[in-house]
Amino acid sequence: MKRLTTPNHNYSDLIDLCIEGIADTQAIKPRITANKQNLLLDASVYDTKINQGEIYTYTPLIRFHDAMCIKSTKDDYEKLYTQYFVPKAKKTRVIYDAILTSAKGECPFCGGLGDPSNLDHFLPKAEFPQFSIYPLNLVPSCRDCNMGAKKVGYAKSAEEQTIHPYLDKAIFFEEQWITAHYIADSSLDEPGEFRYYVNTPSHWSAVDKQRAEKYFKDFNIANRYAKQVTSSLKSKLRSIKRELDRGVSIQEIIDDVIQPDIDGAPFVNYWEVGMSDGLIAYLNSI
Ligand SMILES: [Zn+2]
């Protein structure tokens, strides 16, 4: 999970821009205009609740109680996204594209394995249509992450909450909690196997530990990271073997061949850091 810079587009201006793009003859226009304050009010608690790990307490469409009203409001908000925010012909498309490109081609959910192809509604718009165009609810996501893990729905308890790439607690991004074991082949000529796992710091709360585990499982990180390793492992093993043959000490090999990957990693739970952990433990054991 990679931290993304929070989008700073003014939400009120964005709603106005969407409304501007609706033809005067459309009945949805006065309804959205009338609901603008509700949208702003809902969004005002979103950031705090995510940051405090309490978004699961936010009941879908809590502000509307009448069943018919919920349905028409839900339809309006979904249309607001699909017809008045996303289309290329709309002025708002610039904002859609800016949020998408802010990920710089690296999906935050899988830590850059995939290239984000669209914006994912962090709280799904089917259940939380009031956040359908809220920039902080729109997260660039690659196809695998969007079609896989995020399909499971939304959290109904604290430990089920997906880590939020813009707003979640710093510990998920700044502390290391993904690492790997390396199970070596009998010789250094053949690549062995990496087993990635979650190893959360002991001072974390039980809920944060469960959230990390759930994220790791939902996004299939163990398999996806292990698959990524295969591309660079052979050459890494060749470098290690060459140094060993030259009589270089294990510590020097770690410092020269492996440590630079850790130092150069884009974030602390990147796949290459886990690979390096596994190789260091292996080298220290031979
Ligand atoms: Zn991804």
py3Dmol code that shows the C-alpha trace and the ligand (Angstrom):
import py3Dmol

protein = """\
ATOM      1  CA  MET A   1       0.000   0.000   0.000  1.00  0.00           C
ATOM      2  CA  LYS A   2       1.459   3.231  -1.166  1.00  0.00           C
ATOM      3  CA  ARG A   3       0.542   6.682   0.170  1.00  0.00           C
ATOM      4  CA  LEU A   4      -0.879   9.063  -2.437  1.00  0.00           C
ATOM      5  CA  THR A   5      -0.863  12.825  -2.260  1.00  0.00           C
ATOM      6  CA  THR A   6      -4.334  14.015  -1.289  1.00  0.00           C
ATOM      7  CA  PRO A   7      -6.188  15.730  -4.164  1.00  0.00           C
ATOM      8  CA  ASN A   8      -6.691  19.414  -3.363  1.00  0.00           C
ATOM      9  CA  HIS A   9      -9.509  20.250  -5.783  1.00  0.00           C
ATOM     10  CA  ASN A  10     -12.135  22.439  -4.157  1.00  0.00           C
ATOM     11  CA  TYR A  11     -15.204  20.244  -3.724  1.00  0.00           C
ATOM     12  CA  SER A  12     -17.722  23.091  -3.768  1.00  0.00           C
ATOM     13  CA  ASP A  13     -16.286  24.407  -7.041  1.00  0.00           C
ATOM     14  CA  LEU A  14     -16.323  20.892  -8.490  1.00  0.00           C
ATOM     15  CA  ILE A  15     -20.028  20.455  -7.689  1.00  0.00           C
ATOM     16  CA  ASP A  16     -20.723  23.838  -9.314  1.00  0.00           C
ATOM     17  CA  LEU A  17     -18.759  22.812 -12.397  1.00  0.00           C
ATOM     18  CA  CYS A  18     -20.796  19.602 -12.674  1.00  0.00           C
ATOM     19  CA  ILE A  19     -24.056  21.554 -12.303  1.00  0.00           C
ATOM     20  CA  GLU A  20     -22.878  23.993 -14.974  1.00  0.00           C
ATOM     21  CA  GLY A  21     -22.516  21.033 -17.354  1.00  0.00           C
ATOM     22  CA  ILE A  22     -26.145  19.946 -16.892  1.00  0.00           C
ATOM     23  CA  ALA A  23     -28.598  21.350 -19.459  1.00  0.00           C
ATOM     24  CA  ASP A  24     -31.198  23.721 -17.998  1.00  0.00           C
ATOM     25  CA  THR A  25     -33.954  21.486 -19.344  1.00  0.00           C
ATOM     26  CA  GLN A  26     -32.822  18.533 -17.208  1.00  0.00           C
ATOM     27  CA  ALA A  27     -34.900  18.014 -14.061  1.00  0.00           C
ATOM     28  CA  ILE A  28     -31.836  16.734 -12.213  1.00  0.00           C
ATOM     29  CA  LYS A  29     -30.242  20.193 -12.317  1.00  0.00           C
ATOM     30  CA  PRO A  30     -32.381  21.907  -9.625  1.00  0.00           C
ATOM     31  CA  ARG A  31     -32.327  18.734  -7.509  1.00  0.00           C
ATOM     32  CA  ILE A  32     -28.526  18.560  -7.459  1.00  0.00           C
ATOM     33  CA  THR A  33     -28.364  22.308  -6.834  1.00  0.00           C
ATOM     34  CA  ALA A  34     -30.731  21.915  -3.884  1.00  0.00           C
ATOM     35  CA  ASN A  35     -28.659  19.022  -2.510  1.00  0.00           C
ATOM     36  CA  LYS A  36     -25.289  20.742  -2.778  1.00  0.00           C
ATOM     37  CA  GLN A  37     -25.195  21.608   0.922  1.00  0.00           C
ATOM     38  CA  ASN A  38     -25.984  17.993   1.838  1.00  0.00           C
ATOM     39  CA  LEU A  39     -23.096  16.817  -0.323  1.00  0.00           C
ATOM     40  CA  LEU A  40     -20.721  19.276   1.339  1.00  0.00           C
ATOM     41  CA  LEU A  41     -21.976  18.317   4.785  1.00  0.00           C
ATOM     42  CA  ASP A  42     -21.437  14.604   4.128  1.00  0.00           C
ATOM     43  CA  ALA A  43     -17.950  15.217   2.799  1.00  0.00           C
ATOM     44  CA  SER A  44     -17.029  17.328   5.818  1.00  0.00           C
ATOM     45  CA  VAL A  45     -16.959  14.262   8.078  1.00  0.00           C
ATOM     46  CA  TYR A  46     -15.413  11.873   5.529  1.00  0.00           C
ATOM     47  CA  ASP A  47     -11.770  12.883   6.019  1.00  0.00           C
ATOM     48  CA  THR A  48     -11.889  12.756   9.811  1.00  0.00           C
ATOM     49  CA  LYS A  49     -13.698   9.445   9.934  1.00  0.00           C
ATOM     50  CA  ILE A  50     -11.237   7.817   7.532  1.00  0.00           C
ATOM     51  CA  ASN A  51      -8.262   9.194   9.396  1.00  0.00           C
ATOM     52  CA  GLN A  52      -9.592   7.931  12.704  1.00  0.00           C
ATOM     53  CA  GLY A  53     -10.417   4.521  11.238  1.00  0.00           C
ATOM     54  CA  GLU A  54     -14.135   5.041  11.804  1.00  0.00           C
ATOM     55  CA  ILE A  55     -15.599   5.206   8.313  1.00  0.00           C
ATOM     56  CA  TYR A  56     -17.327   1.869   8.935  1.00  0.00           C
ATOM     57  CA  THR A  57     -19.678   3.747  11.294  1.00  0.00           C
ATOM     58  CA  TYR A  58     -20.949   5.779   8.360  1.00  0.00           C
ATOM     59  CA  THR A  59     -24.227   4.171   7.353  1.00  0.00           C
ATOM     60  CA  PRO A  60     -24.953   4.224   3.626  1.00  0.00           C
ATOM     61  CA  LEU A  61     -26.969   7.340   2.745  1.00  0.00           C
ATOM     62  CA  ILE A  62     -27.564   8.120   6.411  1.00  0.00           C
ATOM     63  CA  ARG A  63     -28.991  11.546   5.713  1.00  0.00           C
ATOM     64  CA  PHE A  64     -32.052  10.307   3.819  1.00  0.00           C
ATOM     65  CA  HIS A  65     -34.759   8.239   5.438  1.00  0.00           C
ATOM     66  CA  ASP A  66     -37.629   8.029   3.032  1.00  0.00           C
ATOM     67  CA  ALA A  67     -37.192   5.011   0.721  1.00  0.00           C
ATOM     68  CA  MET A  68     -38.376   6.780  -2.439  1.00  0.00           C
ATOM     69  CA  CYS A  69     -36.239   9.760  -1.637  1.00  0.00           C
ATOM     70  CA  ILE A  70     -33.180   7.513  -1.183  1.00  0.00           C
ATOM     71  CA  LYS A  71     -33.728   5.907  -4.563  1.00  0.00           C
ATOM     72  CA  SER A  72     -34.100   9.132  -6.523  1.00  0.00           C
ATOM     73  CA  THR A  73     -31.219  10.797  -4.672  1.00  0.00           C
ATOM     74  CA  LYS A  74     -29.045   7.749  -5.282  1.00  0.00           C
ATOM     75  CA  ASP A  75     -29.879   7.846  -9.008  1.00  0.00           C
ATOM     76  CA  ASP A  76     -29.087  11.545  -9.134  1.00  0.00           C
ATOM     77  CA  TYR A  77     -25.717  11.129  -7.449  1.00  0.00           C
ATOM     78  CA  GLU A  78     -24.730   8.192  -9.644  1.00  0.00           C
ATOM     79  CA  LYS A  79     -25.651  10.204 -12.738  1.00  0.00           C
ATOM     80  CA  LEU A  80     -23.716  13.132 -11.370  1.00  0.00           C
ATOM     81  CA  TYR A  81     -20.618  10.940 -11.656  1.00  0.00           C
ATOM     82  CA  THR A  82     -21.278   8.993 -14.863  1.00  0.00           C
ATOM     83  CA  GLN A  83     -22.928  11.740 -16.943  1.00  0.00           C
ATOM     84  CA  TYR A  84     -21.694  15.024 -15.512  1.00  0.00           C
ATOM     85  CA  PHE A  85     -18.218  14.320 -14.119  1.00  0.00           C
ATOM     86  CA  VAL A  86     -16.514  11.551 -16.121  1.00  0.00           C
ATOM     87  CA  PRO A  87     -17.379  12.226 -19.808  1.00  0.00           C
ATOM     88  CA  LYS A  88     -14.517  13.626 -21.869  1.00  0.00           C
ATOM     89  CA  ALA A  89     -16.706  16.453 -23.190  1.00  0.00           C
ATOM     90  CA  LYS A  90     -17.288  17.872 -19.692  1.00  0.00           C
ATOM     91  CA  LYS A  91     -15.097  20.558 -18.113  1.00  0.00           C
ATOM     92  CA  THR A  92     -14.814  18.339 -15.022  1.00  0.00           C
ATOM     93  CA  ARG A  93     -12.877  15.737 -16.993  1.00  0.00           C
ATOM     94  CA  VAL A  94      -9.696  17.729 -16.325  1.00  0.00           C
ATOM     95  CA  ILE A  95     -10.144  16.997 -12.618  1.00  0.00           C
ATOM     96  CA  TYR A  96     -10.816  13.307 -13.254  1.00  0.00           C
ATOM     97  CA  ASP A  97      -7.617  13.102 -15.299  1.00  0.00           C
ATOM     98  CA  ALA A  98      -5.607  15.087 -12.731  1.00  0.00           C
ATOM     99  CA  ILE A  99      -6.581  12.672  -9.935  1.00  0.00           C
ATOM    100  CA  LEU A 100      -5.780   9.690 -12.162  1.00  0.00           C
ATOM    101  CA  THR A 101      -2.355  10.963 -13.201  1.00  0.00           C
ATOM    102  CA  SER A 102      -1.463  11.997  -9.649  1.00  0.00           C
ATOM    103  CA  ALA A 103      -0.642   8.316  -9.026  1.00  0.00           C
ATOM    104  CA  LYS A 104       2.167   8.656 -11.623  1.00  0.00           C
ATOM    105  CA  GLY A 105       1.318   5.315 -13.203  1.00  0.00           C
ATOM    106  CA  GLU A 106       1.559   3.394  -9.929  1.00  0.00           C
ATOM    107  CA  CYS A 107      -1.517   1.857  -8.353  1.00  0.00           C
ATOM    108  CA  PRO A 108      -1.451   2.601  -4.608  1.00  0.00           C
ATOM    109  CA  PHE A 109      -3.259  -0.598  -3.601  1.00  0.00           C
ATOM    110  CA  CYS A 110      -0.696  -3.027  -5.047  1.00  0.00           C
ATOM    111  CA  GLY A 111       2.229  -0.676  -4.482  1.00  0.00           C
ATOM    112  CA  GLY A 112       2.899   0.112  -8.127  1.00  0.00           C
ATOM    113  CA  LEU A 113       2.644  -3.374  -9.638  1.00  0.00           C
ATOM    114  CA  GLY A 114      -0.212  -2.152 -11.803  1.00  0.00           C
ATOM    115  CA  ASP A 115      -0.848   1.038 -13.772  1.00  0.00           C
ATOM    116  CA  PRO A 116      -4.063   2.779 -12.650  1.00  0.00           C
ATOM    117  CA  SER A 117      -6.567   2.655 -15.479  1.00  0.00           C
ATOM    118  CA  ASN A 118      -9.487   4.345 -13.760  1.00  0.00           C
ATOM    119  CA  LEU A 119     -10.707   5.931 -10.544  1.00  0.00           C
ATOM    120  CA  ASP A 120     -12.079   3.615  -7.908  1.00  0.00           C
ATOM    121  CA  HIS A 121     -14.800   4.753  -5.500  1.00  0.00           C
ATOM    122  CA  PHE A 122     -13.203   3.970  -2.157  1.00  0.00           C
ATOM    123  CA  LEU A 123     -16.671   3.857  -0.613  1.00  0.00           C
ATOM    124  CA  PRO A 124     -18.637   2.231  -3.456  1.00  0.00           C
ATOM    125  CA  LYS A 125     -21.070   4.563  -5.155  1.00  0.00           C
ATOM    126  CA  ALA A 126     -23.819   1.948  -5.081  1.00  0.00           C
ATOM    127  CA  GLU A 127     -23.946   2.220  -1.279  1.00  0.00           C
ATOM    128  CA  PHE A 128     -22.454   5.668  -0.758  1.00  0.00           C
ATOM    129  CA  PRO A 129     -23.625   7.678  -3.791  1.00  0.00           C
ATOM    130  CA  GLN A 130     -23.258  10.910  -1.793  1.00  0.00           C
ATOM    131  CA  PHE A 131     -19.480  10.554  -2.315  1.00  0.00           C
ATOM    132  CA  SER A 132     -19.733   9.745  -6.038  1.00  0.00           C
ATOM    133  CA  ILE A 133     -17.714  12.800  -7.101  1.00  0.00           C
ATOM    134  CA  TYR A 134     -15.949  13.619  -3.840  1.00  0.00           C
ATOM    135  CA  PRO A 135     -12.259  13.806  -4.891  1.00  0.00           C
ATOM    136  CA  LEU A 136     -10.991  12.143  -1.704  1.00  0.00           C
ATOM    137  CA  ASN A 137     -13.257   9.178  -2.348  1.00  0.00           C
ATOM    138  CA  LEU A 138     -11.808   8.740  -5.857  1.00  0.00           C
ATOM    139  CA  VAL A 139      -8.636   6.676  -5.847  1.00  0.00           C
ATOM    140  CA  PRO A 140      -6.598   5.705  -8.936  1.00  0.00           C
ATOM    141  CA  SER A 141      -6.593   1.932  -9.170  1.00  0.00           C
ATOM    142  CA  CYS A 142      -5.240  -0.699 -11.525  1.00  0.00           C
ATOM    143  CA  ARG A 143      -7.592  -3.195 -13.090  1.00  0.00           C
ATOM    144  CA  ASP A 144      -6.489  -6.113 -10.908  1.00  0.00           C
ATOM    145  CA  CYS A 145      -7.027  -4.174  -7.689  1.00  0.00           C
ATOM    146  CA  ASN A 146     -10.313  -2.687  -8.817  1.00  0.00           C
ATOM    147  CA  MET A 147     -11.779  -5.920 -10.158  1.00  0.00           C
ATOM    148  CA  GLY A 148     -10.384  -8.090  -7.384  1.00  0.00           C
ATOM    149  CA  ALA A 149     -10.201  -6.826  -3.872  1.00  0.00           C
ATOM    150  CA  LYS A 150     -12.370  -3.760  -4.058  1.00  0.00           C
ATOM    151  CA  LYS A 151     -15.265  -5.810  -5.371  1.00  0.00           C
ATOM    152  CA  VAL A 152     -15.860  -7.249  -1.906  1.00  0.00           C
ATOM    153  CA  GLY A 153     -17.850  -4.198  -0.856  1.00  0.00           C
ATOM    154  CA  TYR A 154     -17.429  -1.915   2.099  1.00  0.00           C
ATOM    155  CA  ALA A 155     -16.424  -2.337   5.733  1.00  0.00           C
ATOM    156  CA  LYS A 156     -19.065  -2.935   8.373  1.00  0.00           C
ATOM    157  CA  SER A 157     -16.585  -3.202  11.251  1.00  0.00           C
ATOM    158  CA  ALA A 158     -13.332  -1.484  12.208  1.00  0.00           C
ATOM    159  CA  GLU A 159     -11.086  -4.407  11.278  1.00  0.00           C
ATOM    160  CA  GLU A 160     -12.638  -4.779   7.816  1.00  0.00           C
ATOM    161  CA  GLN A 161     -11.674  -1.287   6.660  1.00  0.00           C
ATOM    162  CA  THR A 162      -9.427  -1.103   3.621  1.00  0.00           C
ATOM    163  CA  ILE A 163      -6.428   1.156   4.144  1.00  0.00           C
ATOM    164  CA  HIS A 164      -7.147   4.520   2.532  1.00  0.00           C
ATOM    165  CA  PRO A 165      -4.253   5.718   0.304  1.00  0.00           C
ATOM    166  CA  TYR A 166      -4.921   9.438   0.923  1.00  0.00           C
ATOM    167  CA  LEU A 167      -6.101   9.681   4.472  1.00  0.00           C
ATOM    168  CA  ASP A 168      -5.261   6.676   6.563  1.00  0.00           C
ATOM    169  CA  LYS A 169      -2.959   6.509   9.575  1.00  0.00           C
ATOM    170  CA  ALA A 170       0.722   7.171   8.894  1.00  0.00           C
ATOM    171  CA  ILE A 171       1.756   3.845  10.453  1.00  0.00           C
ATOM    172  CA  PHE A 172       0.487   1.920   7.424  1.00  0.00           C
ATOM    173  CA  PHE A 173       2.784   3.880   5.124  1.00  0.00           C
ATOM    174  CA  GLU A 174       5.795   4.693   7.276  1.00  0.00           C
ATOM    175  CA  GLU A 175       6.345   1.492   9.240  1.00  0.00           C
ATOM    176  CA  GLN A 176       7.353  -1.813   7.702  1.00  0.00           C
ATOM    177  CA  TRP A 177       4.820  -4.614   8.045  1.00  0.00           C
ATOM    178  CA  ILE A 178       5.317  -6.659   4.869  1.00  0.00           C
ATOM    179  CA  THR A 179       8.363  -8.883   4.585  1.00  0.00           C
ATOM    180  CA  ALA A 180       9.346 -12.251   3.086  1.00  0.00           C
ATOM    181  CA  HIS A 181      11.109 -15.532   3.748  1.00  0.00           C
ATOM    182  CA  TYR A 182      13.429 -16.865   1.080  1.00  0.00           C
ATOM    183  CA  ILE A 183      13.425 -20.617   0.629  1.00  0.00           C
ATOM    184  CA  ALA A 184      16.583 -21.193  -1.376  1.00  0.00           C
ATOM    185  CA  ASP A 185      17.149 -23.798  -4.025  1.00  0.00           C
ATOM    186  CA  SER A 186      20.030 -26.181  -3.369  1.00  0.00           C
ATOM    187  CA  SER A 187      22.339 -23.988  -5.448  1.00  0.00           C
ATOM    188  CA  LEU A 188      22.621 -20.286  -6.101  1.00  0.00           C
ATOM    189  CA  ASP A 189      22.227 -20.929  -9.824  1.00  0.00           C
ATOM    190  CA  GLU A 190      18.525 -21.582  -9.523  1.00  0.00           C
ATOM    191  CA  PRO A 191      16.072 -19.131  -7.977  1.00  0.00           C
ATOM    192  CA  GLY A 192      14.258 -20.317  -4.873  1.00  0.00           C
ATOM    193  CA  GLU A 193      10.879 -19.273  -3.581  1.00  0.00           C
ATOM    194  CA  PHE A 194       9.722 -16.171  -1.736  1.00  0.00           C
ATOM    195  CA  ARG A 195       6.924 -16.282   0.802  1.00  0.00           C
ATOM    196  CA  TYR A 196       5.623 -12.852   1.662  1.00  0.00           C
ATOM    197  CA  TYR A 197       3.824 -12.348   4.950  1.00  0.00           C
ATOM    198  CA  VAL A 198       2.519  -9.674   7.283  1.00  0.00           C
ATOM    199  CA  ASN A 199       4.658  -8.893  10.306  1.00  0.00           C
ATOM    200  CA  THR A 200       3.084  -5.901  12.034  1.00  0.00           C
ATOM    201  CA  PRO A 201       4.976  -3.977  14.740  1.00  0.00           C
ATOM    202  CA  SER A 202       4.065  -5.191  18.225  1.00  0.00           C
ATOM    203  CA  HIS A 203       2.900  -1.750  19.374  1.00  0.00           C
ATOM    204  CA  TRP A 204       0.065  -1.669  16.807  1.00  0.00           C
ATOM    205  CA  SER A 205      -3.524  -2.090  18.003  1.00  0.00           C
ATOM    206  CA  ALA A 206      -5.318  -5.370  17.330  1.00  0.00           C
ATOM    207  CA  VAL A 207      -7.618  -3.592  14.859  1.00  0.00           C
ATOM    208  CA  ASP A 208      -4.732  -2.099  12.870  1.00  0.00           C
ATOM    209  CA  LYS A 209      -3.053  -5.519  12.729  1.00  0.00           C
ATOM    210  CA  GLN A 210      -6.265  -7.101  11.447  1.00  0.00           C
ATOM    211  CA  ARG A 211      -6.682  -4.342   8.862  1.00  0.00           C
ATOM    212  CA  ALA A 212      -3.149  -4.964   7.571  1.00  0.00           C
ATOM    213  CA  GLU A 213      -3.804  -8.722   7.356  1.00  0.00           C
ATOM    214  CA  LYS A 214      -7.100  -8.192   5.570  1.00  0.00           C
ATOM    215  CA  TYR A 215      -5.596  -5.789   3.046  1.00  0.00           C
ATOM    216  CA  PHE A 216      -2.767  -8.257   2.359  1.00  0.00           C
ATOM    217  CA  LYS A 217      -5.242 -11.084   1.772  1.00  0.00           C
ATOM    218  CA  ASP A 218      -7.873  -9.117  -0.166  1.00  0.00           C
ATOM    219  CA  PHE A 219      -5.359  -7.725  -2.626  1.00  0.00           C
ATOM    220  CA  ASN A 220      -3.552 -11.061  -2.995  1.00  0.00           C
ATOM    221  CA  ILE A 221      -0.264  -9.355  -2.148  1.00  0.00           C
ATOM    222  CA  ALA A 222       1.645 -12.542  -1.258  1.00  0.00           C
ATOM    223  CA  ASN A 223       1.216 -14.018  -4.720  1.00  0.00           C
ATOM    224  CA  ARG A 224       1.525 -10.780  -6.635  1.00  0.00           C
ATOM    225  CA  TYR A 225       4.730  -9.722  -4.846  1.00  0.00           C
ATOM    226  CA  ALA A 226       6.245 -13.208  -5.196  1.00  0.00           C
ATOM    227  CA  LYS A 227       5.504 -13.143  -8.916  1.00  0.00           C
ATOM    228  CA  GLN A 228       7.128  -9.725  -9.241  1.00  0.00           C
ATOM    229  CA  VAL A 229      10.326 -10.984  -7.584  1.00  0.00           C
ATOM    230  CA  THR A 230      11.011 -13.588 -10.257  1.00  0.00           C
ATOM    231  CA  SER A 231      11.928 -10.890 -12.786  1.00  0.00           C
ATOM    232  CA  SER A 232      14.942  -9.671 -10.826  1.00  0.00           C
ATOM    233  CA  LEU A 233      15.903 -12.611  -8.631  1.00  0.00           C
ATOM    234  CA  LYS A 234      18.098 -14.446 -11.143  1.00  0.00           C
ATOM    235  CA  SER A 235      20.368 -11.489 -11.750  1.00  0.00           C
ATOM    236  CA  LYS A 236      20.464 -10.716  -8.038  1.00  0.00           C
ATOM    237  CA  LEU A 237      21.566 -14.303  -7.282  1.00  0.00           C
ATOM    238  CA  ARG A 238      24.220 -14.072 -10.004  1.00  0.00           C
ATOM    239  CA  SER A 239      25.656 -10.943  -8.378  1.00  0.00           C
ATOM    240  CA  ILE A 240      25.674 -12.619  -4.954  1.00  0.00           C
ATOM    241  CA  LYS A 241      27.362 -15.739  -6.330  1.00  0.00           C
ATOM    242  CA  ARG A 242      30.009 -13.692  -8.125  1.00  0.00           C
ATOM    243  CA  GLU A 243      30.866 -11.841  -4.932  1.00  0.00           C
ATOM    244  CA  LEU A 244      30.952 -15.076  -2.894  1.00  0.00           C
ATOM    245  CA  ASP A 245      33.290 -16.662  -5.467  1.00  0.00           C
ATOM    246  CA  ARG A 246      35.564 -13.643  -5.152  1.00  0.00           C
ATOM    247  CA  GLY A 247      35.739 -14.226  -1.408  1.00  0.00           C
ATOM    248  CA  VAL A 248      33.826 -11.077  -0.459  1.00  0.00           C
ATOM    249  CA  SER A 249      32.359 -11.249   3.064  1.00  0.00           C
ATOM    250  CA  ILE A 250      28.643 -11.757   3.625  1.00  0.00           C
ATOM    251  CA  GLN A 251      28.334  -8.350   5.286  1.00  0.00           C
ATOM    252  CA  GLU A 252      29.965  -6.613   2.326  1.00  0.00           C
ATOM    253  CA  ILE A 253      27.648  -8.428  -0.094  1.00  0.00           C
ATOM    254  CA  ILE A 254      24.658  -7.305   1.938  1.00  0.00           C
ATOM    255  CA  ASP A 255      25.955  -3.726   2.011  1.00  0.00           C
ATOM    256  CA  ASP A 256      26.865  -3.564  -1.686  1.00  0.00           C
ATOM    257  CA  VAL A 257      24.367  -5.822  -3.452  1.00  0.00           C
ATOM    258  CA  ILE A 258      21.219  -5.814  -1.324  1.00  0.00           C
ATOM    259  CA  GLN A 259      21.092  -2.716   0.855  1.00  0.00           C
ATOM    260  CA  PRO A 260      20.894  -0.338  -2.152  1.00  0.00           C
ATOM    261  CA  ASP A 261      17.540  -1.953  -3.092  1.00  0.00           C
ATOM    262  CA  ILE A 262      16.181  -1.230   0.382  1.00  0.00           C
ATOM    263  CA  ASP A 263      17.536   2.321   0.369  1.00  0.00           C
ATOM    264  CA  GLY A 264      16.158   2.996  -3.120  1.00  0.00           C
ATOM    265  CA  ALA A 265      12.698   1.520  -2.566  1.00  0.00           C
ATOM    266  CA  PRO A 266       9.865   3.988  -3.227  1.00  0.00           C
ATOM    267  CA  PHE A 267       8.164   3.027   0.054  1.00  0.00           C
ATOM    268  CA  VAL A 268       8.873   0.791   3.005  1.00  0.00           C
ATOM    269  CA  ASN A 269       6.457  -2.032   2.162  1.00  0.00           C
ATOM    270  CA  TYR A 270       7.545  -2.277  -1.474  1.00  0.00           C
ATOM    271  CA  TRP A 271       8.031  -5.806  -2.858  1.00  0.00           C
ATOM    272  CA  GLU A 272      11.778  -5.282  -3.256  1.00  0.00           C
ATOM    273  CA  VAL A 273      12.227  -4.553   0.463  1.00  0.00           C
ATOM    274  CA  GLY A 274      10.663  -7.908   1.362  1.00  0.00           C
ATOM    275  CA  MET A 275      12.865  -9.607  -1.219  1.00  0.00           C
ATOM    276  CA  SER A 276      15.919  -7.965   0.333  1.00  0.00           C
ATOM    277  CA  ASP A 277      14.860  -9.038   3.855  1.00  0.00           C
ATOM    278  CA  GLY A 278      14.564 -12.620   2.637  1.00  0.00           C
ATOM    279  CA  LEU A 279      17.951 -12.572   0.911  1.00  0.00           C
ATOM    280  CA  ILE A 280      19.708 -10.998   3.921  1.00  0.00           C
ATOM    281  CA  ALA A 281      18.298 -13.666   6.282  1.00  0.00           C
ATOM    282  CA  TYR A 282      19.365 -16.325   3.807  1.00  0.00           C
ATOM    283  CA  LEU A 283      22.902 -14.961   3.428  1.00  0.00           C
ATOM    284  CA  ASN A 284      23.278 -14.738   7.201  1.00  0.00           C
ATOM    285  CA  SER A 285      22.303 -18.402   7.443  1.00  0.00           C
ATOM    286  CA  ILE A 286      24.836 -19.868   4.995  1.00  0.00           C
TER     287      ILE A 286
END
"""
ligand_1 = """\
1
ZN
Zn -3.193 -2.288 -8.146
"""
view = py3Dmol.view(width=600, height=400)
view.addModel(protein, "pdb")
view.setStyle({"model": 0}, {"cartoon": {"style": "trace"}})
view.addModel(ligand_1, "xyz")
view.setStyle({"model": 1}, {"stick": {}})
view.zoomTo()
view.show()
